[in-house]
Amino acid sequence: MKRFLMLGLIVSALATMGVSAEAGHRHHWGRHIFHGGFFGRSPILHNSWHNTSHYDYHPGQFTRHRNHFHYQPGHYDWHRTGHWDTHLHH
């Protein structure tokens, strides 16, 4: 009985932690984490790409070069970054 209670608490905690407000960027490769769950359906893990790509602005600057200066104009650099998130859904 103690094991079932502990398993129920763990599943409930995972279900509340896995809820995501980002429903727009989903790629579904779900899998069941256990079969015949307590809630009628087994929870499913979904992986989704969280795109954090962005531009960084670098203002113009003068750089010394021997006995004169060079001017590097301001510019934007594109950084392609991101990570995978795993979400638990019922």
C-alpha positions as CSV (number, residue, x, y, z in Angstrom):
1,M,0.0,0.0,0.0
2,K,2.9,2.3,0.9
3,R,4.5,1.7,-2.5
4,F,1.2,2.6,-4.4
5,L,0.8,5.8,-2.4
6,M,4.5,6.8,-3.1
7,L,4.1,6.0,-6.8
8,G,0.9,8.0,-7.0
9,L,2.6,11.0,-5.4
10,I,5.6,10.7,-7.8
11,V,3.2,10.5,-10.9
12,S,1.2,13.5,-9.6
13,A,4.4,15.6,-9.1
14,L,5.7,14.7,-12.6
15,A,2.3,15.6,-14.1
16,T,2.2,19.0,-12.5
17,M,5.9,19.7,-13.3
18,G,5.5,18.7,-16.9
19,V,2.7,21.0,-17.9
20,S,3.9,23.5,-20.5
21,A,2.5,26.8,-21.7
22,E,4.3,26.4,-25.0
23,A,2.0,24.3,-27.1
24,G,3.2,25.9,-30.4
25,H,6.5,24.2,-30.9
26,R,5.7,20.5,-30.5
27,H,7.3,17.6,-32.2
28,H,5.7,14.4,-30.9
29,W,7.9,11.5,-30.2
30,G,5.8,10.3,-27.2
31,R,6.3,7.2,-25.2
32,H,4.4,5.7,-22.3
33,I,6.3,5.9,-19.0
34,F,4.1,3.1,-17.5
35,H,1.2,1.0,-18.7
36,G,-2.2,0.8,-17.2
37,G,-1.9,4.1,-15.2
38,F,-4.0,5.3,-12.3
39,F,-6.0,7.8,-14.4
40,G,-7.3,5.6,-17.1
41,R,-4.6,6.7,-19.7
42,S,-0.9,6.5,-19.3
43,P,1.0,9.8,-19.3
44,I,3.0,10.5,-22.4
45,L,6.3,12.3,-22.7
46,H,6.6,14.8,-25.5
47,N,9.8,16.3,-26.7
48,S,9.7,19.8,-28.1
49,W,12.4,22.2,-29.5
50,H,12.6,25.4,-27.6
51,N,14.1,27.9,-30.1
52,T,16.2,30.6,-28.4
53,S,17.9,31.9,-31.5
54,H,18.4,35.6,-31.5
55,Y,20.3,38.6,-32.8
56,D,22.9,40.4,-30.7
57,Y,23.7,44.1,-31.6
58,H,27.3,45.3,-31.4
59,P,27.7,49.0,-31.5
60,G,30.3,50.7,-33.8
61,Q,33.8,51.1,-32.3
62,F,37.2,52.5,-33.2
63,T,40.1,50.0,-33.0
64,R,43.8,51.2,-32.9
65,H,45.9,49.8,-35.7
66,R,49.6,50.9,-35.5
67,N,49.6,54.7,-35.8
68,H,45.9,55.1,-36.9
69,F,42.4,53.9,-36.0
70,H,40.0,51.7,-37.9
71,Y,36.2,52.1,-37.5
72,Q,34.1,48.9,-37.2
73,P,30.4,49.9,-37.9
74,G,27.6,48.6,-35.7
75,H,26.2,45.3,-36.7
76,Y,24.0,42.4,-35.7
77,D,25.2,38.9,-35.1
78,W,22.8,35.9,-35.5
79,H,23.1,33.2,-32.8
80,R,21.3,30.0,-33.6
81,T,20.7,28.4,-30.2
82,G,18.0,26.2,-28.6
83,H,17.4,23.1,-26.5
84,W,15.0,20.2,-26.2
85,D,12.3,20.2,-23.5
86,T,10.5,17.1,-22.3
87,H,6.9,17.6,-21.2
88,L,4.6,15.1,-19.5
89,H,1.0,15.0,-20.9
90,H,-2.0,12.9,-19.9
